[in-house]
Amino acid sequence: MATLCRPSVSVPEHVITMEETLQLARERHADHPQLPLALRLIENTGVRTRHIVQPIEETLKHPGFEDRNKLYEAEAKARVPAVIQRALDDAELLTTDIDVIIYVSCTGFMMPSLTAWLINEMGFDSTTRQIPIAQLGCAAGGAAINRAHDFCTAYPRPTR
C-alpha cells in the first residue's frame, strides 16, 4: 500500500498578498454592487499569498484564452518535471515504479494532457494511469488525495 510522504513543492516567483488582492478588487470594481460580498469572500478564503508565474500587471491584461493557455502549457512543461523528479528522488523511486499520476489544475488545459506528456517525456511506463482533476478550485487537492486513496484501495499491490 502506498504512503503519502513528504511532498515536493515549487511555487512561482511572483507573489500577490491578500491585501493587494483586496485593493485590486476595490480599484477595478469600485462601482460593482456586489463588491462588499466579493471582498468578504476573498477575505474568507484564508489565502494570505498567491504565487503566480508573471507579474500581476501582466496577468490582469488577459490577452485571451488561447494566449493564456499557451503560457500555462509552457510554464507547466518547464516547471512540473523537476518537481516530480525531486519527489521521486526523495521517495527513492523511479518513474517505472509509478502506477498512477493524479494531476490537479484549475488554470489551463492541454491536449494531449500534461500527464500524457509527462509519461512520454519522463519515461513513465506506458501503462501508467492518469487521473486529471480540473475545475474544483481549492477543493481539488483534497479530491486528489481521495482519488489516490481510492486507487490504492482498488489496487493494493503494484500493477507491474
N, C-alpha and C positions, 0 to 999 in steps of 0.2 A: 504494500500500500504506500502510495506517495505521501510525502510530508511537506507541508508548506514551510519553507525555511526563509532565511534572510533574502529579501528581495534585492534586486539590482535596480537602482533608481538613477534617473537622469532627468534633469529639468532644463528647459531652455533658459538662455541667459537674460532675457528681458523680463522685468518684473513690474506688475502693477498692483498696488495695495488696495485694500478695501476702501480707504478714504479717497484715493484717486478715482476709483471706480464710481463711487457715490458722487464725487464732484463732476465727473464727466457726464453722468446721468442728469445731474441738476443743470449743467450748462447746455447740453444738447436737447433736453426735453423739458425745458422750464415751463412751457405752456401746456404740457400734456395733463389732462385732468386726472390721470391715474398715477402721476409721478409720486405722490406720497406712498401709495401702495407699492410701487416698484422699488422705491428706496428701502422700505421695510423688508421686502422680500430679499433684496440684495444683502442687507444687514443680517437677516436671519439665516443666511447660508452658513455663516461662521467662517467663510473662507477669507482669511486675512491677507493672503497674497496669491496672485496667479502668475504663472510663468508662461511667457509667450515667445514665439520664435522670431518676432520682429518688433520694433518699437510700436507702441500703441498708436502713434500717429499714422503709421503705415497700415496697421490693422484696421483702423477706422475708415480708411479710404475705400475699402471694399470694391475692388476692380471687377467684381462679378464672380459667379460660381466657378467658371472654368479656370480662371487665373488663380483663384484661391485654392482650388483643388490641386492644381499643378504644384503650388507651393507646399501643400500638405504632402503630396507624394514625394517630392524632392527631400523635404525635411525628414519624413518617416524613413525613407531609404538611407539617408545619411546618418540618422541617429539610432534607430532601433537595433540594427545588428550588433553594435558594440555593447548595448545594454544586455542583450540576450547572451552574448559571449561571456560577459562578466558574470551573469547569473549561472551559466553552465560551469564556468571555471570555479566559482565559489562552491557549487554543489559537487564538483569533481565528476561531471557528466559530459558526455559527447552529444552532439546533435542526434546521432543514431540511437541514443538511449531514450529519446522523447517520443511518446505515443500521441500526444495531442498538443496543439497550440491554441490557446484561448487568447484572442486579441480584442481589446476594448478600445473603441474610439467613437467619439461623437463629433469629430472635427471634419473628417473628409472621407472620401470613398476612392477605392482603386479597383480597376478591372484589368487583368486579374487581381485578386485580392492581395493585400500586403502579406498575408500568411502564405499564399501560394508563392509569391516572390521570395519570401524568406526560406521556404522549403527548398527551392531551387538554388538560391544564392548562397545559403549557408551549409548546404549538404545534409539537410534532414532527410530521413528515409522517405521514399515516395509514398509510403503507406501512412505517414503522419496525418492524423485527423486534424481538421480545422474547425474551430468554433468561433466565428466572428460575432461580436456583440456591439451593436450600434444603437444610438439614439435613446439611451437610458439615462443620460446625464450623470448626476452624482451617484445614482444607484448602480451604475454599471460595474464598478469594482466589486460590490457585494454580489451582484449577479454572476460575475466571473468566478468568484470563489465558490458559489453554489454550484455552477456548472462543472467546475473542477472536481468538487466532491461527488457530484452525480456520476461523472466519468470514472473516477477512481472506485466508486461503489460498483458500477456496472462491469468494470474491467480491473479487478483487484491484482491481477498478475500482468506483467508486461506482455504486450501483444506480439512481441518478436521473440 
